[in-house]
Amino acid sequence: MADYVQGIWRPLLATARARGELSDELYERFAWEILLGRDRSVNAFALPGGFLGLHLGLVAVVTSRDELASVLAHELSHVTQRHISRLITQQNRQTPLLLGAMVLGALAASKNPGATQALIVGGQALAIQNQLNFSRDMEREADRIGYTLMEPAGFSPLGFVSMFDKLQQANRLNDNGSWPYLRSHPLTTQRMADMQARLPADARTAPSGQYQPEAAIMSARARVLAQGGVDQWRQWAAEPSSPGFAQQPPARQIGAWYAAVLSRIQLREVAGARQGVVPLRALAGQDTALQRQVRLLAAEVELAAGQPDAALALLSAEGGARPETLLRAQALLQAGRAAEAADALQLWVSQHPRDATAWHRLAIARQAMGQTLRAVRAEAEAHAARYDYAAAVDRLKAGQDLARSSTDYVEASIIDTRLRAVESALREQAAER
């Protein structure tokens, strides 16, 4: 999932830099990380420092790379246009207005108490309305800038239109019915119309939102992981046997079969999961990307079945990408080959120090090898990668205690150095809050 999202995110980031929307100074200062959350809501958001949050609930509803690209381009534009800092500045500008209304209210209090209340409430209402207007303007600007990134980055601008259609469907379930002028975002229909108007005339009638097989797989994975439960998993597991399933488009069949297999893994129905991999392989055909996703899923099935050697056989020909690295390490651990798993994971985290999952699995491998001090440090790094600096400091201090009776002086020195760095990061985090 993370690899798929990064494959869409990186071209957008490169295009923003090439077009001058993202300066070199801002690129160097900010993190530009996407944080995936197992939340079923259809949502994404930008955070200070170049962090983007993406809920799996949103990935679950997209049907093409273009749609997901439109969301990421929109959120990227919020950051490049400094909307968060501009919003804070706008809030600060409202303070004199509120204070002025309170002063006038105090002056009027001696003559007309009703006028006092009207002045204060009116001032507050005006400040709030100005803030809402400013917020809607920023959303329109993010749409406009994000739209210009799509085609140069290799994505169809039609993704904006079809994604807004999906957001409109999601909003029907969660809309509070507020009037347009009381909303922080423009109406989705207005945003959709704006994007359609920007499309070339010959593209406005082109079909949008067409299912893409790899997007269908990612959507199915997000759906099972974020929205699942026993009843839902059983429903997805049974979908390929429903009447009329064979008449569905191949991309929908691929997504349904993938959801069925992953659901059976969650239900611990390994035999059924293995059987489901067979039609998936047939549907993948000669498509390299689809074949890779099927192999990864098949490896997950074998791991769930307690067959690490079969999983390793599926992964042996793969390169050093993140899914293969993590699954291979998991299989090696299950096979009792902790040292090999630790070597692979150590190499990975040296190149990707913000990968919390890899650090966590490295901690398990080190513990299995009896290297408790190194396991504790890996646990600390996993917490730090999640920006939980308080927990990281706690584990590093525990590592210092262990180091007093250890002969691993190199690791003890690393722990001392990392503790100072993480304590500094914790102080900065506390100051920002």
C-alpha positions as CSV (number, residue, x, y, z in Angstrom):
1,M,0.0,0.0,0.0
2,A,2.7,2.5,1.0
3,D,4.7,1.7,-2.2
4,Y,1.6,2.3,-4.3
5,V,0.9,5.6,-2.7
6,Q,4.6,6.7,-2.9
7,G,4.6,5.8,-6.6
8,I,1.8,8.4,-7.1
9,W,3.2,10.9,-4.6
10,R,6.8,11.2,-6.0
11,P,5.9,12.4,-9.5
12,L,3.6,15.0,-8.0
13,L,6.3,16.3,-5.7
14,A,8.9,16.4,-8.6
15,T,6.4,18.3,-10.8
16,A,5.7,20.8,-8.0
17,R,9.5,21.5,-7.8
18,A,9.9,21.7,-11.5
19,R,7.0,24.2,-11.9
20,G,8.3,26.4,-9.1
21,E,5.4,25.7,-6.8
22,L,7.8,24.1,-4.3
23,S,11.0,26.0,-3.6
24,D,14.3,24.2,-2.9
25,E,14.3,25.9,0.6
26,L,10.8,24.5,1.5
27,Y,11.7,21.1,0.0
28,E,14.7,20.8,2.3
29,R,13.0,22.1,5.4
30,F,9.8,20.0,5.3
31,A,9.4,16.2,5.7
32,W,7.1,15.5,2.8
33,E,5.9,12.2,4.3
34,I,2.5,10.6,3.8
35,L,1.0,9.0,7.0
36,L,-1.4,6.2,6.3
37,G,-4.1,5.8,8.9
38,R,-6.5,2.8,9.3
39,D,-9.6,5.0,9.4
40,R,-12.7,4.1,7.4
41,S,-13.6,7.7,6.8
42,V,-13.1,9.2,3.3
43,N,-10.6,11.8,4.2
44,A,-7.1,13.3,3.7
45,F,-5.4,16.3,5.2
46,A,-2.2,18.4,5.3
47,L,-0.3,19.0,8.5
48,P,2.5,21.5,9.4
49,G,5.9,20.5,8.3
50,G,5.0,18.8,5.1
51,F,3.1,15.8,6.6
52,L,0.1,14.5,4.7
53,G,-2.5,12.2,6.4
54,L,-4.3,9.7,4.2
55,H,-7.1,7.5,5.5
56,L,-7.5,4.0,4.1
57,G,-11.2,4.8,3.8
58,L,-10.4,7.2,1.0
59,V,-8.1,4.7,-0.7
60,A,-10.9,2.2,-0.5
61,V,-13.2,4.2,-2.7
62,V,-10.8,5.3,-5.5
63,T,-10.8,3.3,-8.7
64,S,-7.8,4.8,-10.5
65,R,-4.4,6.2,-9.9
66,D,-5.6,9.5,-11.3
67,E,-8.3,9.9,-8.6
68,L,-5.8,9.3,-5.8
69,A,-3.3,11.6,-7.5
70,S,-5.9,14.4,-7.5
71,V,-6.3,14.1,-3.7
72,L,-2.5,14.1,-3.1
73,A,-2.1,17.0,-5.5
74,H,-4.7,19.0,-3.6
75,E,-3.2,18.4,-0.2
76,L,0.3,19.0,-1.6
77,S,-0.9,22.4,-2.8
78,H,-2.1,23.3,0.7
79,V,1.5,22.9,1.9
80,T,3.2,24.6,-1.1
81,Q,0.9,27.6,-0.9
82,R,1.5,27.8,2.9
83,H,-2.2,27.6,3.7
84,I,-1.7,26.6,7.3
85,S,0.5,29.5,8.2
86,R,-1.8,31.9,6.2
87,L,-4.8,30.6,8.1
88,I,-3.0,31.2,11.4
89,T,-2.1,34.7,10.2
90,Q,-5.8,35.3,9.2
91,Q,-6.9,34.2,12.7
92,N,-4.5,36.7,14.3
93,R,-6.0,39.4,12.2
94,Q,-9.4,38.7,13.5
95,T,-8.3,39.4,17.1
96,P,-8.5,43.3,16.8
97,L,-12.0,42.9,15.3
98,L,-13.2,40.8,18.3
99,L,-11.5,43.2,20.8
100,G,-13.1,46.2,19.1
101,A,-16.5,44.6,19.3
102,M,-16.0,43.9,23.1
103,V,-14.8,47.5,23.7
104,L,-17.8,49.0,21.9
105,G,-20.0,46.6,23.8
106,A,-18.5,47.7,27.1
107,L,-19.1,51.4,26.2
108,A,-22.7,50.7,25.2
109,A,-23.4,48.6,28.3
110,S,-24.3,51.6,30.5
111,K,-27.0,52.8,28.1
112,N,-28.4,49.7,26.4
113,P,-27.5,46.1,27.6
114,G,-29.2,44.7,24.5
115,A,-26.9,46.7,22.2
116,T,-23.9,45.4,24.1
117,Q,-24.8,41.8,23.4
118,A,-25.6,42.6,19.7
119,L,-22.2,44.3,19.2
120,I,-20.3,41.4,20.8
121,V,-22.2,38.6,19.0
122,G,-22.1,40.6,15.7
123,G,-18.4,41.0,15.9
124,Q,-17.9,37.3,16.6
125,A,-20.1,36.4,13.7
126,L,-18.3,38.7,11.3
127,A,-14.9,37.3,12.4
128,I,-16.1,33.7,11.9
129,Q,-17.6,34.5,8.5
130,N,-14.4,36.1,7.4
131,Q,-12.5,33.0,8.5
132,L,-14.9,30.7,6.6
133,N,-14.6,32.8,3.4
134,F,-10.8,32.6,3.7
135,S,-10.9,28.8,4.2
136,R,-13.1,28.3,1.1
137,D,-10.7,30.5,-0.9
138,M,-7.8,28.3,0.1
139,E,-9.7,25.1,-0.9
140,R,-10.4,26.6,-4.3
141,E,-6.7,27.6,-4.7
142,A,-5.5,24.1,-3.7
143,D,-7.9,22.6,-6.3
144,R,-6.6,25.0,-9.0
145,I,-2.9,24.5,-8.2
146,G,-3.3,20.8,-7.8
147,Y,-5.1,20.5,-11.1
148,T,-2.1,22.1,-12.9
149,L,0.2,19.4,-11.4
150,M,-1.8,16.4,-12.7
151,E,-0.9,16.2,-16.5
152,P,2.8,17.1,-16.1
153,A,3.1,14.4,-13.5
154,G,1.6,11.8,-15.8
155,F,-2.0,11.7,-14.5
156,S,-5.3,12.5,-16.2
157,P,-7.0,15.7,-14.9
158,L,-10.2,13.7,-15.2
159,G,-9.3,12.2,-11.9
160,F,-10.2,15.4,-10.2
161,V,-13.8,15.3,-11.6
162,S,-14.4,11.6,-10.8
163,M,-12.9,11.9,-7.3
164,F,-15.2,14.8,-6.6
165,D,-18.1,12.6,-7.6
166,K,-17.0,10.0,-5.1
167,L,-16.6,12.7,-2.4
168,Q,-20.1,13.9,-3.2
169,Q,-21.4,10.4,-2.6
170,A,-19.5,10.1,0.7
171,N,-20.8,13.6,1.8
172,R,-24.4,12.4,1.3
173,L,-23.8,10.2,4.3
174,N,-22.1,12.7,6.5
175,D,-23.4,16.1,5.3
176,N,-24.9,18.2,8.2
177,G,-27.0,20.2,5.8
178,S,-25.3,23.6,6.5
179,W,-25.9,26.5,4.1
180,P,-23.0,27.1,1.7
181,Y,-21.9,30.3,3.4
182,L,-21.5,28.4,6.7
183,R,-19.1,25.7,5.4
184,S,-15.3,25.7,5.6
185,H,-15.2,24.0,2.1
186,P,-17.0,25.0,-1.1
187,L,-19.8,22.7,-2.1
188,T,-18.5,19.6,-3.8
189,T,-20.8,20.3,-6.8
190,Q,-19.2,23.7,-7.2
191,R,-15.7,22.3,-7.1
192,M,-16.6,19.6,-9.6
193,A,-18.1,22.1,-12.0
194,D,-14.9,24.3,-11.7
195,M,-12.7,21.3,-12.6
196,Q,-14.9,20.3,-15.5
197,A,-14.7,23.9,-16.8
198,R,-10.9,23.7,-16.8
199,L,-10.8,20.5,-18.8
200,P,-10.2,20.8,-22.6
201,A,-13.4,20.7,-24.6
202,D,-12.6,17.3,-26.1
203,A,-12.0,15.8,-22.6
204,R,-15.2,16.9,-20.9
205,T,-17.2,14.0,-22.5
206,A,-14.5,11.4,-22.0
207,P,-15.3,8.6,-19.5
208,S,-13.8,9.1,-16.0
209,G,-13.5,6.9,-13.0
210,Q,-12.8,3.8,-15.0
211,Y,-11.6,0.9,-12.8
212,Q,-7.9,0.2,-13.1
213,P,-6.8,-3.3,-12.0
214,E,-3.9,-2.3,-9.7
215,A,-6.1,0.5,-8.2
216,A,-8.8,-2.1,-7.6
217,I,-6.4,-4.3,-5.7
218,M,-5.2,-1.4,-3.5
219,S,-8.8,-0.3,-2.9
220,A,-9.7,-3.9,-1.9
221,R,-6.7,-4.0,0.5
222,A,-7.7,-0.7,2.1
223,R,-11.3,-1.8,2.4
224,V,-10.4,-5.1,4.2
225,L,-7.9,-3.6,6.5
226,A,-9.8,-0.4,7.5
227,Q,-13.5,-1.4,7.3
228,G,-13.4,-5.1,8.0
229,G,-15.0,-7.2,10.7
230,V,-16.0,-10.9,10.8
231,D,-19.4,-10.4,9.2
232,Q,-17.9,-8.1,6.5
233,W,-15.0,-10.4,5.8
234,R,-17.3,-13.3,5.3
235,Q,-19.4,-11.2,2.9
236,W,-16.3,-10.3,0.8
237,A,-15.0,-13.8,0.9
238,A,-18.3,-15.0,-0.6
239,E,-18.6,-12.3,-3.3
240,P,-16.8,-14.2,-6.1
241,S,-19.3,-17.0,-5.8
242,S,-22.3,-14.6,-6.2
243,P,-24.6,-14.8,-9.2
244,G,-23.5,-12.7,-12.2
245,F,-19.9,-12.2,-10.8
246,A,-18.4,-13.6,-14.0
247,Q,-20.1,-10.9,-16.1
248,Q,-18.3,-8.1,-14.2
249,P,-15.4,-6.2,-15.8
250,P,-12.0,-7.9,-15.2
251,A,-10.7,-5.1,-12.9
252,R,-13.7,-5.5,-10.6
253,Q,-13.2,-9.2,-10.5
254,I,-9.6,-8.8,-9.6
255,G,-10.5,-6.4,-6.8
256,A,-13.2,-8.8,-5.5
257,W,-10.9,-11.8,-5.6
258,Y,-8.2,-9.9,-3.8
259,A,-10.6,-8.8,-1.1
260,A,-11.9,-12.4,-0.8
261,V,-8.4,-13.9,-0.3
262,L,-7.3,-11.2,2.2
263,S,-10.6,-11.6,4.1
264,R,-10.0,-15.3,4.3
265,I,-6.5,-14.6,5.7
266,Q,-8.2,-12.5,8.4
267,L,-10.7,-15.3,9.1
268,R,-7.8,-17.8,9.3
269,E,-9.4,-19.8,6.4
270,V,-6.1,-20.6,4.8
271,A,-7.3,-23.4,2.4
272,G,-9.9,-21.1,0.9
273,A,-7.3,-18.3,0.7
274,R,-5.0,-20.5,-1.3
275,Q,-7.8,-21.5,-3.7
276,G,-8.6,-17.8,-4.3
277,V,-5.0,-17.1,-5.4
278,V,-5.5,-19.3,-8.5
279,P,-8.1,-17.2,-10.3
280,L,-6.2,-14.1,-9.3
281,R,-3.1,-15.4,-11.1
282,A,-5.2,-16.1,-14.2
283,L,-6.8,-12.6,-14.1
284,A,-3.3,-10.9,-13.7
285,G,-2.2,-12.5,-17.0
286,Q,1.1,-11.0,-18.2
287,D,0.8,-7.7,-16.3
288,T,4.0,-7.4,-14.3
289,A,2.6,-5.1,-11.6
290,L,-0.5,-7.3,-11.1
291,Q,1.7,-10.5,-11.0
292,R,3.8,-8.9,-8.3
293,Q,0.7,-8.0,-6.1
294,V,-0.6,-11.6,-6.5
295,R,2.8,-13.0,-5.4
296,L,2.9,-10.8,-2.4
297,L,-0.6,-11.8,-1.4
298,A,0.3,-15.5,-1.9
299,A,3.3,-15.0,0.4
300,E,0.9,-13.6,3.0
301,V,-1.3,-16.7,2.6
302,E,1.7,-19.0,3.2
303,L,2.8,-17.0,6.2
304,A,-0.7,-17.3,7.7
305,A,-0.5,-21.0,7.0
306,G,2.8,-21.3,8.9
307,Q,4.8,-22.2,5.8
308,P,7.7,-19.7,5.7
309,D,9.7,-21.7,3.2
310,A,6.8,-21.5,0.7
311,A,6.6,-17.8,1.3
312,L,10.4,-17.4,0.8
313,A,10.1,-19.3,-2.5
314,L,7.6,-16.7,-3.7
315,L,9.8,-13.8,-2.6
316,S,13.2,-15.1,-3.6
317,A,13.2,-13.6,-7.1
318,E,12.0,-10.2,-5.9
319,G,14.1,-7.1,-5.5
320,G,14.7,-5.0,-2.5
321,A,11.4,-3.1,-2.4
322,R,9.7,-2.5,1.0
323,P,6.9,-5.1,0.8
324,E,9.3,-7.8,-0.2
325,T,11.8,-6.8,2.4
326,L,9.3,-6.9,5.2
327,L,7.6,-10.1,4.1
328,R,10.9,-11.8,3.6
329,A,12.0,-10.8,7.1
330,Q,8.8,-12.1,8.6
331,A,9.2,-15.4,6.8
332,L,12.9,-15.7,7.9
333,L,11.8,-15.0,11.5
334,Q,9.1,-17.7,11.2
335,A,11.6,-20.1,9.9
336,G,13.9,-19.5,12.8
337,R,16.5,-17.6,10.7
338,A,16.5,-14.5,12.9
339,A,20.1,-13.5,12.0
340,E,19.3,-13.3,8.3
341,A,16.2,-11.3,9.0
342,A,18.1,-8.9,11.2
343,D,20.8,-8.4,8.5
344,A,18.1,-7.6,5.8
345,L,16.2,-5.3,8.1
346,Q,19.3,-3.5,9.4
347,L,20.3,-2.7,5.8
348,W,16.8,-1.4,5.1
349,V,16.5,0.9,8.1
350,S,20.0,2.3,7.4
351,Q,18.6,3.6,4.2
352,H,15.0,4.3,5.5
353,P,15.4,5.4,9.1
354,R,11.8,6.6,9.3
355,D,10.3,3.2,8.7
356,A,8.7,2.3,12.0
357,T,7.4,-1.1,10.9
358,A,10.9,-2.2,9.8
359,W,12.4,-1.0,13.2
360,H,9.7,-3.0,15.1
361,R,10.5,-6.2,13.2
362,L,14.2,-5.6,13.6
363,A,13.5,-5.4,17.4
364,I,11.8,-8.8,17.2
365,A,14.7,-10.3,15.3
366,R,17.3,-8.9,17.7
367,Q,15.4,-10.3,20.7
368,A,15.2,-13.7,19.0
369,M,19.0,-13.6,18.7
370,G,19.4,-12.8,22.3
371,Q,20.6,-9.2,21.6
372,T,18.4,-7.5,24.1
373,L,20.3,-4.1,24.1
374,R,20.0,-3.8,20.3
375,A,16.3,-4.9,20.5
376,V,15.6,-2.1,23.0
377,R,17.3,0.5,20.8
378,A,15.3,-0.8,17.7
379,E,12.1,-0.4,19.8
380,A,13.1,3.2,20.6
381,E,13.7,3.9,16.9
382,A,10.3,2.6,16.0
383,H,8.7,5.0,18.5
384,A,10.8,7.9,17.2
385,A,9.8,7.1,13.6
386,R,6.2,7.5,14.7
387,Y,7.1,10.8,16.4
388,D,6.3,9.4,19.8
389,Y,9.5,10.9,21.2
390,A,8.4,10.4,24.8
391,A,8.2,6.7,24.4
392,A,11.5,6.7,22.5
393,V,13.2,8.5,25.3
394,D,11.8,5.9,27.8
395,R,13.2,3.0,25.8
396,L,16.6,4.6,25.3
397,K,16.9,5.2,29.0
398,A,16.0,1.6,29.5
399,G,18.8,0.8,27.1
400,Q,21.2,2.9,29.1
401,D,20.3,0.9,32.2
402,L,20.9,-2.4,30.3
403,A,24.2,-1.1,28.8
404,R,25.8,-0.9,32.3
405,S,25.9,-4.7,32.4
406,S,26.6,-5.1,28.6
407,T,29.9,-5.5,26.7
408,D,28.4,-4.1,23.5
409,Y,30.1,-0.8,23.9
410,V,29.4,0.4,20.3
411,E,25.6,0.0,20.8
412,A,25.8,1.7,24.2
413,S,27.5,4.6,22.6
414,I,24.9,4.8,19.9
415,I,22.1,4.8,22.5
416,D,23.7,7.7,24.4
417,T,24.0,9.7,21.2
418,R,20.4,8.9,20.1
419,L,19.0,9.7,23.5
420,R,20.4,13.3,23.3
421,A,19.0,13.7,19.8
422,V,15.6,12.4,20.7
423,E,15.4,14.4,23.9
424,S,16.1,17.5,21.8
425,A,13.3,16.5,19.4
426,L,10.9,16.0,22.3
427,R,11.6,19.5,23.6
428,E,11.0,20.9,20.1
429,Q,7.8,18.9,19.9
430,A,6.6,20.2,23.3
431,A,7.5,23.8,22.3
432,E,5.4,23.5,19.1
433,R,2.4,22.2,21.0
